[in-house]
Amino acid sequence: MNSTTQVLVVGGGPAGSTTATLLAREGFDVTLIEKEVFPRYHIGESLLPSCLEILDLIGAREKVEAYGFQRKDGGYFAWGNESWELDFTKLRHPYSFQVVRAEFDQLLLEHAKSQGVKVYEDTEIRGLTFDGERPRSAIWAQGPGDTNTSEISFDTLVDASGRAGIMGMRYLKNRHYHDAFQNVAIWGYWKGAGRMSFAPDGAIAVGSVPDGWFWGIPLHNDTMSVGLVLHKTTFKEKRQQGKSLEQIYYEAMDECPLILDLLKNATFVSRQMKVEQDYSYMSDKISGPGYFMVGDAACFIDPLLSTGVHLATHGSMLAAASIASMYRGEVTEAQALHFYEHSYRHAYLRLMVIVSGLYMQYRGKANYFWQAQQLTHNDYSDAEALNEAFLFVVSGIEDQNDVVDLPRELPIEDMAGQLPTEEAERARAMYQVYHKVFLRSSMSAETAIEGMYVTTRPHLGLALAQNERVMTV
């Protein structure tokens, strides 16, 4: 490994590999360090259509298309007393994928290598050195048992180290766990599961139960990922009653007809149940002098809408664009950091509001699990930002005039016109919110943040919105 690099990326998951690839394709010297050897297991198999745009941007779309992952044309929700489908074929990006993350993440990491990223697996960051608040170098070793360490200096650090969060957890200690969304997931894999003939092809199945909800994700290897999400308090109570993970899982499944039907002829093939905390969090600061935190290193949100890889790769694009423009002298470092901090936090906050709104629609919301999901102002000190995000979503529901701002490639009128008035408004609103949140945020002059937005032509970077003046920070 060289002793210096322009950009050091820590972590080889989608956040790290995407950021590294984008910057390498812009001609910058990028080194990526990953502590594990790929392929390695990871949860979070269901992708959103917004990821297609990122795959195009990094030049990996054809590789992913050719791999054979399960195509995902939407989702199906059996939620309380209601059920509905999300049909991605109505969108500009009409599908996505259900992926085995070990294989998907390795594909992206190998692609990063092919684009000029220097990748080192089985390499551990033992520590960072700082000049004031600015990280300057990393102390690394080959594998966990290696007593010999070396040092690599860098101009910019991208922390994509996942929930371990080298900056947020080890140095800044600034991770803020939300009062809402403190959940636990229990999951495993099934062979021979059925498919939903009444839902879009390859759809994720989401079914609510009194104590939480289930996901069912069909994968290309004839397995289905099936998981239960429940509040930590309920989980602890059941464990204190002496119930095993299996008992908690199967007792909840008995109350989910959607999942029961999919698994009626299936066989559980995992060696044991997997369990993990799904506590939602956001670091109080996700960037600073010489560093950017991306993906789970920066934030994590409830998995209800499958936004994990979206947030990771969306943040990667924002970080790479900010760094590229900073290096080219198009913006100052302070401006790049200001844009990144506001745009990434803005996208995260809107997702929190949407997820919270879905939880509040559940007809069994008197149950503690559902009450616990409702956001309070305690989660964010910036009340104005929370109100702005809330109003954004609410205006999408109540103001049909916003529909005219949608791109023509979303044929909402044909679909919504067949529904009752109230349902038509909801359908229009959901597509509008989806498009703005997942596909357009910070990507045009109309959605500029702090007078800047991401542009990809003639190169990736930040552009100044017309008639706007970038804030001098």
DRENVO-776938 format. One line per field, with one value per residue (C-alpha): residue number from 1; chain; residue in one letter; z, x, y. Coordinates in steps of 0.1 Angstrom, whole numbers, plus 5000, padded with zeros to 4 digits. Each point is the difference from the previous one (the first is absolute). Layout:
<sites>
pos = c(NUM;...)
unit = c(A;...)
code = c(a;...)
zz = c(Z;...)
xx = c(X;...)
yy = c(Y;...)
</sites>
This chain:
<sites>
pos = c(1;2;3;4;5;6;7;8;9;10;11;12;13;14;15;16;17;18;19;20;21;22;23;24;25;26;27;28;29;30;31;32;33;34;35;36;37;38;39;40;41;42;43;44;45;46;47;48;49;50;51;52;53;54;55;56;57;58;59;60;61;62;63;64;65;66;67;68;69;70;71;72;73;74;75;76;77;78;79;80;81;82;83;84;85;86;87;88;89;90;91;92;93;94;95;96;97;98;99;100;101;102;103;104;105;106;107;108;109;110;111;112;113;114;115;116;117;118;119;120;121;122;123;124;125;126;127;128;129;130;131;132;133;134;135;136;137;138;139;140;141;142;143;144;145;146;147;148;149;150;151;152;153;154;155;156;157;158;159;160;161;162;163;164;165;166;167;168;169;170;171;172;173;174;175;176;177;178;179;180;181;182;183;184;185;186;187;188;189;190;191;192;193;194;195;196;197;198;199;200;201;202;203;204;205;206;207;208;209;210;211;212;213;214;215;216;217;218;219;220;221;222;223;224;225;226;227;228;229;230;231;232;233;234;235;236;237;238;239;240;241;242;243;244;245;246;247;248;249;250;251;252;253;254;255;256;257;258;259;260;261;262;263;264;265;266;267;268;269;270;271;272;273;274;275;276;277;278;279;280;281;282;283;284;285;286;287;288;289;290;291;292;293;294;295;296;297;298;299;300;301;302;303;304;305;306;307;308;309;310;311;312;313;314;315;316;317;318;319;320;321;322;323;324;325;326;327;328;329;330;331;332;333;334;335;336;337;338;339;340;341;342;343;344;345;346;347;348;349;350;351;352;353;354;355;356;357;358;359;360;361;362;363;364;365;366;367;368;369;370;371;372;373;374;375;376;377;378;379;380;381;382;383;384;385;386;387;388;389;390;391;392;393;394;395;396;397;398;399;400;401;402;403;404;405;406;407;408;409;410;411;412;413;414;415;416;417;418;419;420;421;422;423;424;425;426;427;428;429;430;431;432;433;434;435;436;437;438;439;440;441;442;443;444;445;446;447;448;449;450;451;452;453;454;455;456;457;458;459;460;461;462;463;464;465;466;467;468;469;470;471;472;473)
unit = c(A;A;A;A;A;A;A;A;A;A;A;A;A;A;A;A;A;A;A;A;A;A;A;A;A;A;A;A;A;A;A;A;A;A;A;A;A;A;A;A;A;A;A;A;A;A;A;A;A;A;A;A;A;A;A;A;A;A;A;A;A;A;A;A;A;A;A;A;A;A;A;A;A;A;A;A;A;A;A;A;A;A;A;A;A;A;A;A;A;A;A;A;A;A;A;A;A;A;A;A;A;A;A;A;A;A;A;A;A;A;A;A;A;A;A;A;A;A;A;A;A;A;A;A;A;A;A;A;A;A;A;A;A;A;A;A;A;A;A;A;A;A;A;A;A;A;A;A;A;A;A;A;A;A;A;A;A;A;A;A;A;A;A;A;A;A;A;A;A;A;A;A;A;A;A;A;A;A;A;A;A;A;A;A;A;A;A;A;A;A;A;A;A;A;A;A;A;A;A;A;A;A;A;A;A;A;A;A;A;A;A;A;A;A;A;A;A;A;A;A;A;A;A;A;A;A;A;A;A;A;A;A;A;A;A;A;A;A;A;A;A;A;A;A;A;A;A;A;A;A;A;A;A;A;A;A;A;A;A;A;A;A;A;A;A;A;A;A;A;A;A;A;A;A;A;A;A;A;A;A;A;A;A;A;A;A;A;A;A;A;A;A;A;A;A;A;A;A;A;A;A;A;A;A;A;A;A;A;A;A;A;A;A;A;A;A;A;A;A;A;A;A;A;A;A;A;A;A;A;A;A;A;A;A;A;A;A;A;A;A;A;A;A;A;A;A;A;A;A;A;A;A;A;A;A;A;A;A;A;A;A;A;A;A;A;A;A;A;A;A;A;A;A;A;A;A;A;A;A;A;A;A;A;A;A;A;A;A;A;A;A;A;A;A;A;A;A;A;A;A;A;A;A;A;A;A;A;A;A;A;A;A;A;A;A;A;A;A;A;A;A;A;A;A;A;A;A;A;A;A;A;A;A;A;A;A;A;A;A;A;A;A;A;A;A;A;A;A;A;A;A;A;A;A;A;A;A;A;A;A;A;A;A;A;A;A;A;A;A;A;A;A;A)
code = c(m;n;s;t;t;q;v;l;v;v;g;g;g;p;a;g;s;t;t;a;t;l;l;a;r;e;g;f;d;v;t;l;i;e;k;e;v;f;p;r;y;h;i;g;e;s;l;l;p;s;c;l;e;i;l;d;l;i;g;a;r;e;k;v;e;a;y;g;f;q;r;k;d;g;g;y;f;a;w;g;n;e;s;w;e;l;d;f;t;k;l;r;h;p;y;s;f;q;v;v;r;a;e;f;d;q;l;l;l;e;h;a;k;s;q;g;v;k;v;y;e;d;t;e;i;r;g;l;t;f;d;g;e;r;p;r;s;a;i;w;a;q;g;p;g;d;t;n;t;s;e;i;s;f;d;t;l;v;d;a;s;g;r;a;g;i;m;g;m;r;y;l;k;n;r;h;y;h;d;a;f;q;n;v;a;i;w;g;y;w;k;g;a;g;r;m;s;f;a;p;d;g;a;i;a;v;g;s;v;p;d;g;w;f;w;g;i;p;l;h;n;d;t;m;s;v;g;l;v;l;h;k;t;t;f;k;e;k;r;q;q;g;k;s;l;e;q;i;y;y;e;a;m;d;e;c;p;l;i;l;d;l;l;k;n;a;t;f;v;s;r;q;m;k;v;e;q;d;y;s;y;m;s;d;k;i;s;g;p;g;y;f;m;v;g;d;a;a;c;f;i;d;p;l;l;s;t;g;v;h;l;a;t;h;g;s;m;l;a;a;a;s;i;a;s;m;y;r;g;e;v;t;e;a;q;a;l;h;f;y;e;h;s;y;r;h;a;y;l;r;l;m;v;i;v;s;g;l;y;m;q;y;r;g;k;a;n;y;f;w;q;a;q;q;l;t;h;n;d;y;s;d;a;e;a;l;n;e;a;f;l;f;v;v;s;g;i;e;d;q;n;d;v;v;d;l;p;r;e;l;p;i;e;d;m;a;g;q;l;p;t;e;e;a;e;r;a;r;a;m;y;q;v;y;h;k;v;f;l;r;s;s;m;s;a;e;t;a;i;e;g;m;y;v;t;t;r;p;h;l;g;l;a;l;a;q;n;e;r;v;m;t;v)
zz = c(5000;4992;5028;4986;4982;4991;5014;5025;5001;5030;4993;4969;5001;4976;5016;4999;4966;4983;5014;4991;4964;4994;5011;4981;4968;5005;5000;5037;5019;5022;5024;5017;5031;5010;5032;4987;4970;4974;4995;5035;5013;5004;5005;4979;4969;4985;4978;4988;4963;5009;5002;4962;4995;5022;4983;4967;5015;5011;4968;5017;4987;4973;5025;5025;4972;4987;5034;5003;5031;5006;4982;5024;4983;5032;5035;5017;5034;5022;5026;5027;4984;4967;4972;4969;4975;4989;4962;4989;4964;5002;5008;4978;5015;4997;5021;5024;5014;5029;5007;5020;5016;5002;4962;4993;5022;4986;4965;5009;5017;4970;4977;5022;4994;4962;5001;5016;5037;5021;5021;5031;5017;5033;5011;5032;5010;5035;5004;4985;5005;5001;4994;5022;4988;4966;4996;4983;4999;5009;5018;4984;5004;4978;5018;5036;5013;4983;5025;4973;4991;4972;4993;4970;4998;4981;4990;5006;5020;4990;5030;4985;5028;5007;5034;5016;4989;5005;5001;5016;5026;5007;4998;4998;5021;4985;4990;5011;5003;4994;5026;4973;4978;5027;4985;4999;4969;5000;4967;4980;4966;4984;4969;4977;5011;4979;4980;5001;4968;5009;5005;4976;4989;5026;5025;5036;5023;5031;5025;5034;5031;5035;5013;4968;4964;4977;4968;4973;4973;4971;4989;4968;5016;5008;5035;5018;5027;5027;5030;5029;5013;5035;5026;5024;5030;4986;4991;5036;5016;4979;5007;5037;4997;4989;4964;4974;4968;4981;5023;4996;4962;4995;5024;4982;4966;5010;5000;4965;4973;4972;5011;5012;4965;4983;5023;5001;4978;5009;5022;5024;4989;5023;5025;5027;5004;4995;5022;4999;5015;4975;5020;4978;5005;4985;5009;5013;4974;4969;4985;5010;4991;4979;5004;4988;5017;4976;5003;5033;5014;4998;5005;5000;4998;5006;4972;4992;4966;4991;4999;5013;4967;4987;5028;4997;4962;5000;5027;4979;4971;5022;5016;4967;4983;5029;5002;4962;4998;5030;4985;4967;5018;4989;5037;5032;5025;5023;4972;4991;5036;5005;4969;5010;5035;4991;4970;5016;5032;4981;4981;5032;5018;4973;5001;5037;4996;4973;5020;5031;4979;4989;5036;5011;4973;5016;5015;5030;5010;5037;5004;5015;4970;4977;5025;5004;4963;5001;4997;5027;4999;5024;4970;4984;5016;4967;5003;4969;4979;5013;4993;4965;4993;5015;4980;4968;5004;5011;4971;4977;5014;5001;4971;4967;4982;5007;4977;4969;5010;4995;4969;4972;5001;5031;4987;5033;4985;4983;5032;5025;4979;5006;5038;5024;5005;5034;4987;4968;5021;5020;4969;4984;5032;5005;4965;5004;5034;4987;4970;5019;5029;4982;4965;4999;5033;4994;4964;4982;5003;5012;5029;5008;5036;5012;4964;4987;4985;4987;4963;4980;4968;4988;5032;5034;5023;5015;4978;5009;4996;4976;5017;5032;5019;5019;5037;5011;5031)
xx = c(5000;5012;5008;4978;4967;4976;4969;5000;4967;4994;4975;4993;4962;4978;5006;5038;5003;4976;5018;5034;4989;4984;5032;5023;4980;5006;5037;5008;5024;4978;5009;4974;5006;4976;5005;4983;5006;4972;4976;4986;4964;4979;4963;4980;4992;4972;5010;4980;4998;5021;5030;4998;5010;5031;5009;5000;5021;5027;4999;4988;4965;5008;5019;4971;4974;5020;5006;4966;4986;4963;4983;4977;4971;4985;4987;4969;4988;4974;4999;4975;4965;5014;5020;5016;5027;5028;5004;5035;4991;4982;5032;5028;5022;4975;5017;5027;5016;4998;5036;5021;5021;5032;5000;4987;5025;5029;4989;5001;5034;5015;4986;5017;5033;4994;4994;5034;4992;5029;4981;5015;4979;5007;5016;4991;5001;5016;4997;5001;5023;4986;5011;4975;4966;5014;5009;5034;5010;4989;5020;4992;5009;4995;4973;4990;5029;5028;5022;5018;4984;5005;4987;4983;4994;4971;4984;4964;4986;4967;4987;4978;5008;4964;4984;5035;5005;5037;4994;4966;5005;5037;5009;4971;4977;4971;4975;4965;4975;4964;4973;4979;5009;5019;4993;5015;5000;4999;5004;5009;4999;4974;5002;4971;4979;4970;4996;4972;4980;4980;5031;5027;5026;5027;4983;5010;4972;4994;4974;4991;4993;4989;5036;5017;5003;5016;5019;5002;5027;5003;5036;5015;5013;4965;5001;4979;5012;4973;5004;4980;5005;4987;5006;5029;4977;4978;5030;5015;4966;4998;5035;4995;4970;5025;4990;5027;5006;4982;4969;4998;5004;4974;4974;5000;4999;4968;4984;5012;4979;5021;5032;4984;4986;5033;5018;4973;5022;5034;5028;5020;5037;5020;5022;4985;4979;5019;4992;5012;4991;4983;5004;4996;5027;5016;5034;4997;5027;5007;5028;5027;5035;5015;4973;4966;4979;4979;4974;4995;5031;4979;4964;4976;4962;4973;5001;4962;5006;5032;5020;5033;5019;4982;5013;5034;5004;4981;5024;5029;4990;4996;5034;5018;4985;5009;5036;5005;4989;5021;5031;4994;4997;4964;4989;5019;5002;4976;4975;5003;4996;4970;4983;5006;4989;4968;4990;5007;4983;4970;4996;5002;4975;4974;5003;4994;4968;4987;5008;4984;4969;4997;5002;4973;4977;5000;4965;5015;5020;4988;5026;5032;5021;4981;4999;5037;5006;4984;5027;5003;5019;5025;5014;5012;5011;4993;4962;4998;5017;4975;4970;5013;5003;4966;4984;5017;4983;4966;4999;5005;4968;4978;5011;4992;5015;5034;4992;5006;5036;5006;5019;4978;5015;4980;4965;4983;4967;4993;5004;4985;4969;4988;5000;4976;5009;5017;5020;5009;5014;5021;5013;5010;5016;5020;5014;5009;5017;5018;5013;5011;5016;5017;5007;5003;5014;5028;5002;4987;4998;4964;5010;5033;5011;5019;5001;5018;4990;5018;5008;5015;5008;5026;5013;4987;4999;4980;4983;4987;4962;4991;4996;5013;5030;5019;5002;5035;5006)
yy = c(5000;5035;5023;5028;5004;5028;4982;4972;4981;4978;4972;4980;4998;5018;5034;4996;4983;5025;5031;4986;4990;5034;5019;4976;5005;5038;4994;5002;4977;4978;4973;4978;4979;4972;4980;4969;4977;5001;4984;5005;4997;5031;5007;5026;4981;5021;5029;5030;5012;5031;4977;4995;5036;4995;4968;5019;5027;4976;4980;4967;4998;4974;4978;5000;4994;4970;4984;4985;5017;4998;5029;5020;5017;5014;4991;4987;5012;4982;5027;4999;4999;5012;4986;5016;4996;5022;4996;5012;4995;5034;5018;5013;4973;4972;4973;4991;4968;4976;4991;4976;5027;4979;4997;5035;5017;4979;5009;5038;4996;4981;5027;5027;4982;5000;5038;5007;4998;4984;4975;4982;4974;4983;5033;5016;5037;5001;5037;5035;5029;5036;5035;5018;4987;4989;4963;4998;4963;4965;4973;4966;4964;4969;4980;5000;4980;5021;5018;5019;5033;5025;5035;5016;5037;5016;5033;4988;4971;4984;4980;4972;4976;4991;4999;4997;5036;5007;5038;5002;4973;4999;5037;5024;4978;5020;4973;5009;4972;5010;4995;4985;4970;4981;4965;4966;4977;4962;4983;4969;4984;4977;4977;4994;5030;5010;5032;5026;4997;5031;5022;5014;4975;4995;5023;5002;4988;5021;4989;5015;4981;5012;5002;5012;4990;4974;5003;4974;5005;4975;4994;4987;4968;4987;5012;5025;5023;5002;5023;5013;5035;5008;5027;4994;5001;4973;4979;5003;4991;4969;4990;5005;4977;4973;5000;4991;5019;4973;5002;5037;4997;4973;5013;5033;4983;4982;5034;5010;4982;5016;4984;4967;4995;5007;4974;4973;4977;5014;4987;5020;4997;5023;4983;5023;5031;5033;5030;5036;5033;5023;5032;5031;5026;5031;5014;5036;5009;4979;5021;5023;5012;4972;4974;4988;4972;4980;4972;4982;5018;5032;4989;4971;4999;4974;4974;5003;5016;4983;5032;4988;4996;5031;5022;4985;5005;5034;5012;4986;5021;5031;4995;4992;5031;5022;4986;5002;5037;5008;4985;5017;5034;5005;5004;5004;4972;5019;5002;4964;4989;5023;4986;4964;5004;5017;4979;4966;5010;5013;4968;4980;5021;4997;4963;5000;5019;4977;4969;5015;5008;4964;4988;5024;4987;4965;4993;4983;5031;4998;4973;5012;4990;5024;5028;4998;5007;5035;5027;5026;5032;4984;4981;5032;5032;5019;5002;5022;4972;4974;5023;5007;4962;4994;5027;4987;4967;5014;5024;4971;4984;5030;5022;4983;5030;4986;4971;5022;5003;4962;4989;4988;4965;4992;4991;5007;5013;4967;4981;5025;5007;4964;5006;5017;5037;4995;4970;5020;5028;4975;4983;5033;5011;4968;5001;5037;4995;4969;5019;5030;4981;4972;5012;5038;5012;5025;4989;5031;5038;4996;4979;5018;5001;5031;5012;4969;4967;4969;4999;4971;5019;5007;4984;4991;5030;5028;5026;5034;5004;5028;5034;4985;5010;4973;5008;5008;4980)
</sites>
